[in-house]
Amino acid sequence: MKSAIRSDHFSATQNACNLCAPLGAALVFKGIANTVPLLHGSQGCSTYIRRYMISHFKEPLDIACSNFGEQTAIFGGGANLKLAIDNIRTQYSPDLIGIATTCLSETIGDDVPMFIRTYQDGCRNEDLPALVHVSTPSYQGTHMQGFHGAVRALVTVLADATENGGRPSVNLFPGMVSPSDLRQLKEILAAFDLEAILVPDYSDTLNGPLWTEYQRIPQGGTTVAALRRTASAAASIECGLVLSGEKETAGTWLADHCGVPLQRMGLPIGISASDQFFAALATISGQPIPEKYSAQRGRLLDAMVDGHKHFNGVRAALFGEEDLVAGLAAFCGEVGIIPVVCATGGGNGRFAQSVQSVVPERYHDRMHILEDADFVTIEKTLGDLDLDLLIGHSKGYTMSRRLKCPLIRVGFPVHDRVDGSRLLHLGYRGAQQLFDRIANTLIEEKQKKNHVGYTYY
């Protein structure tokens, strides 16, 4: 295995393979019921994030902003934040306002927790929404750091051990997956007679039915009441091999402060990881795995046997969020694809080890693992390799064109197709869909290149 590319010296990043930290936080807050994300910074940040998310989810969404100007950047944004919260309360009547800082407010040193305490002290006799703050300067992390930071902030602020629900509940921290993935996870937990408290759950808020009239805050999401009950859940499941190296996450905080048992695992992509996920639910619930999912697993295995000839020895490059790429690498190893390049824009130092732990050892000396990488670095690496397939998000499309190599779109963002919200990655069904998409793409490439034009393979 080639060592991860890291540098002790500063170098400019071109065409970054990651997004900004407040975007990840805003996505989390969109997964909480009756919540408005508020960026403490300049208007351009919220405009950029809205445009990016709308292009992927194909849904309108509001992200408020404290609207920094020149004077605010010099003298501080406390007054702007207070006014922004007042305006949101008047126009939206939310249950929660999720406040994420931007590079500008972090750089000038705004004490946002103090601003929030001062605001709450001045409104003691009023019915305030919950105010949850997360620090998200993009120069300290990617959109995934913002995402996980917001999840942790929601739990640490709202979890209350005195709140109890009815049937046993499980806190599920799935990471940044698609709305279809989130819906499937809720369906799976319901089959075990478990209440799923997903943090976040934007399956309806960012992929709901057609409206007859505009809704300022779409229906759906995890309620504030459910967030309070995370402290009394039967267990927490945290998905992410790279995430598991963090010192404090939402799951570890609940384990340390509330005694909620924690199980940590990779994203359930493919057979082995899905087996681990279902086994964990069977243990927590005390129930056997429902026949429905055993049948899905069997159909997936049958498809793998039927189609293995298309996959054996295929060489692929994977790129995207750290934990998604690790999950995809594990899946590739299961079906015979060699993940010759695994690349991410994140740079926490745990990516290479996480990928290596789930990929068969026989592939290690043929792999290039790149972290803290941009697309210029990725494409230079790919230029010297004999490659059959790219698996990643839409930002790799121009690289795909130049390399004349097909791209399987997964993850976020998917800007140049209409199904970004509906892509399924997780569980046996997700693996089945991914298997079929890859097989059909490989068959199509063979048909294109064959002068005879066979109608079957």
N, C-alpha and C positions, 0 to 999 in steps of 0.2 A: 504494500500500500504506500503510495506517495504521501509524504507528510503534508499537512494542511498549509496553505500559503498564508503566512502572516509576516508583517513587517514591523520592526521597532521604529521605523522612520515614517514621518507623515508623507502621504502621497494623495494627490487629488483623486476623487472618485468620479468616474465617467459612467453615465447611464446606470445608475445604482440598481442593484438587485434587491432593494428593500424600499420601504415607505416610511413616512414620518411617524414618530411615537404618538402624537395626538390623534392620528387617524385610528390606530388600534384602540385607544381609549374611547373614542367616539363610537366605534362599532360596538364595544361592550355596552355602553350606556344606551344604545339603540335597542339592546336586548333586554332592557328592564321596562316593565309596564309603566305607562304614563310618565315617561321620563324625557327630559330635554337635555341633550349634551350642550355644554357651554365652554367655549374655548376662551381662555383669558389671554388675549393677545390681539394681533392685528386682523383685520377683516379678510385679508388674502388667505390666511391659514384656513379659515372655515370655508371659504369659497372653494379652495383647492380640494379639501376633503369631501365636501358635498359633491363636487363634480366627479371625483374619483369613484365614490361609492354609488352614486346614481348610475354611472356608466356600467358598473358591474351588476348591481341588483335590479336595475331597470324600474326603480321605485322612487317617487319624490321623497325627500327627507329634509328636515330642518335641523340646522346646527347653529345655535346662538353664538354670539361673540361679544366680548367687552369692548371691541373697536378702539384699539390703541391708535393714538395720533402722535405727533411730534412732542407735544407737551407731556402726554402720558408717559412716553418713553423716557423722559427726563425726570419727571417728578413722581412717577409711580402710578399704578392703576387701581388703587383701592376704591376711589370714587366711581370709576367706570364699572368695576365688578359689582358694587352695590346697586348701581343703576340697572345693570344687565339683569341681576336677580329680580329686582322689582318689576322690570318689564316682562320677564318670563312668567312671573307669578300672575301678573295681570292678564296676559294674553293666552296662557296655556293652562293655568291652574294645575301644575304637575304634582305628582307624589314625590318626585325626586329630581334634583338638578345635579347632573354630573359635571364637575368642573375640572377641566384639564388645562394645564399650563402649556404655553408655546415657548419657543426659543427666546423670544423677546422678553416676555415677562420673567422668565428664569434668569436671563442674563442681567437684567437690572436689579434682580434680587427681591422681587415682590414677595412679601410674607403672606401667602394666600391663606394658610390655616388661621393666622391672626385676623385677616380680613373677615373670614367666615365667623369666627367667634364673636367679633365685634358686631357683625350683622345680626347674629342670633341673639346677642345680649340686648340689642336695640328693639327686638321684636318678641320679647318674652310673652306678651299677652296675645300674640297672633298665632294662627295655625300655619306653621311653616312647613314647606316640603323638606324632606331629608336633603341635606347638602353633603355631597361626597366629593372630596378633592383627590386628584392624583397628579403627581409631578411627572411631566412628560416632555422634557427638553429633547429635541431630536438629536442634538449633538452628543447625547449620552446613550442612545439606543435606537432600535428600529421600531416599526409598528408593532412587532411582537412584544417588545418590552412594555410599550404602552398598553397593549391588550392585557397582558398578565398583571401589570401594575394596577389597572382599573379593576380587574376581578378581585385582586387582593384587597384593594381599598374598600370595595363594596362590602366585603365580608367583615373586615376589621371594624368598620364603622357601624354596621347594622346588625351583625349576629347577636342574638340575645338568647341565652340559655333558658330563660323563663318562658319562652314561646314554644308551644308544642302543637303538633298537628294531629291528624287522625291516623291513617295507615302509615306503616313505616316509610320513611323517606330516605333518599340517597342524594347527597350533594354530588353533582356531576359537573366537573370542570373540563369540557371537551377540547378547549382551545379554539383556534380560528378555523372553523369548518363551515360547510354550506348550510343554508336553511333546510335543504332536503336531508342532510346528515342529522341535523338537530331533531327534525321530526321523526326520523327513524330511531334515534336514541330514546326518545320519549316513548315510542311504541314498544321498544324492546323492554324497557323497565316496567311498563304497564303490564306486559305479558308475565312478568315475575311478581305481579301484584305489589309493585313498589312505586311510590310517588317520586317522580324525578324533579329535583330542584336544579335546573340547568342554570349555570352562570357563565355566560349570558344565554338568552334564548331569543334570537331575532328571527326565528322561523316564520312567524306571522308578521312581525313589524316590518320586515324587509322582503317578504315574499307572500303577501296576502292576496285575497281575491280582489276583483275589480270593484272600485268604488263608484257609487252613484253621485257622491259629492265629496269634495276635498276634506280630508281629516288632518288636522294639525298634528295630532299624535295618533298613529295607527294603533289599532287594537292588538293585543298580544303582549308577550314578554313575561319574564319572571317578576312577580309582584314584590313590593317592599316587604309585605307580610311573610312571603316565602323566604326572602333573604334573611329575615330575623330568625326564622326557624332552622337555618343552616347549623346553628349551634347545638340543636337537639336531634340531628339526623342520626340514623343508624350507622352510616358510614359515609366517607367521601371517596370518590374515584377521580383521580387527576391524570389526564392523558397527556403524555409528552415525555419522550426519553431525554431530550435536551432540557426541558423544563425541570425535570427531576433533580438537576444539579443546583437549582436555585436554593439559597439558604432559607428564605421564607417565601412561601407561596400561600394562596388562600387555603389550600389543603393542610399545609404544615401549621399554619396559624390556628386553624380550628382544632387540629390534633393537640397542639401545645396548650391552648387557652381554654378549650371547651371539652377536651377528651373525646373528640369524634375520631374513630379509627380511620386511617388513611390507607388506601391502596393506590400505588402509582404504577403506571404502565405506559407503553407507547400508544399512539393512535391505533385503534383497531382496524388496520388496513391489511387485508390478506387473511390467510387461514390461521397462522399461529397467533397473531396478535388478536384476532377476533375470538379464537378459542380462549385466550387468557381473559378477555373481557367477559365473555359469557360464563366462564368458570367463577369469576369474581362475583357476578350477580347471583349465581346459584348458591354460593357460600353465604352471601349476605342475606338472601331471602329464605334460605333453607328449602328451596324448591328445585326440582330438576329442570334442565333446559327444555323449554317447550318444543314439541315435535316440529312445529312450524320452522324453527331455526335449525334443527337437526336436518330437516329436509333441504333447506336452503344450502347448508354446508355440503350435503351430498350432491346436489345439482352442480355446485361450484366445482367439486372434485371431478365430477363426470366431464364437465366442460374442459377442465385442465387436461384430462387424459385425451379428450378428443382433439384439442388444439395445440398440444405441446410441440408438435412438429414445426409450428410457425414461430415459436419463441426460442427454441434451443440455440444458444450462441448469439442471439441478437445483442447488439451493443448499444446502450442507451446512455444519454446524459440527463440528469435530473437536476432541477433547480427550483427554488422557492423558499418558503419558511422552513426553518431548521427541522421541526418535528414532522412536518408533512414530508419533506425529502427523506428523512430517516424511515418513515413508514412506507414510502414508495420503494425505497431501496430494499426493505425487507420483502415486500411483495415481489419485486423483480427477481430476487434470489429464489423465491419459491417457484416461479414459473420458468426459470432458465434464462432470464435476461441478465446480462452482465452490466451492472451500473458502473460504466467506466469513468464517469464523472458525476460527482454529487456536490452541488454548489449551493451556497446560500449567502445572502447579504448580511446575515447576522454574524457576530464575532465574539461569542462569549467563551470560546476555547473548549467547549464540550462537544461540538458537532462531530468531529472526526471519530472520537471514541464511541459516540452513540450510533453512528452509522456502522462502524466496524462490528459492534456488538450484535447486529441483526443480519449481517450479510455473511453468507458462507465463506469460510476462511480461504477456500480455493480461489476466490475472486480478489482477495485483498491486494495481491501484488500487481493486479491489472487496473486498480482504481486510483483516480485522482480526486482527492477530497479538498474542496476549496471553501473556506469561510471568510467572512468579511470581504467578499468578492463583488466586483461589478461585472457587467456584461462584456466589457472590453477584455477583462482578464479571462472570463469564461470562454469567450469565442477564440481567443488566442490559444487556449489550452485545447479546445476542440479541433482547431485547425490541423493539428498534427496527428489526429486519431481517425481511425476508420469507424465511422459512426452510422448507425441505422435509424436512430430515433431520438427525438427530444421529448421530454415529459416535464411540463412546467406551465406557467401562466402566460398570458398574452404578450407580456413585454419581451418574450423571447422570439416573437414572430419574425422580426427583421433578421435576427441571427439565423433563424430557420431558413429564410429565403436565400440568404447569402451562402449557407452551407448546403442548400438543396437537400434538406433533411426534414422529414415530416414532424410536426409538432402535435402531441397529444396535450390538450389543454386541461389543466387541473388547478385547484386552489383559487387564489385571489391575487391579482384581478384578471377577469376574463372580459375584456372590453370589446373584442371583435367577434363575439358570438352572442346568441340570445339566451343561452342556457346556463349561465354562471351560477344562478341561484339554485338550479335544479340538478347540478352535477352531484352524484352520489359517490362518496369515497369510502365510507366506513361500513364495517360489518360484512357478512357474506354477500349480501346483495350489492354493496358497493364494489367489492372485489370482482364480482361477476360482471358488473357493468364496465369496470376498468379493463378487465380481461378481454371482453368482447370488443371494446373500442380499439385496443392495441392490436388485437388479432386482425380486425377488419382493415385497419390502417396498413399493417404489414402486407396483407394480401393485396390490397389496392396498389401498393408500391410495386409489388411483383408483376401485377397485371400491366401497369403502365410501362414497365421496362421490358416486358416480353414481346418480341416481334410477332408472335403467333396470336396472342390475345386470348389465352385460355379463359373459358367461362367458369371453370371451377379449379380448385387447388386441393 
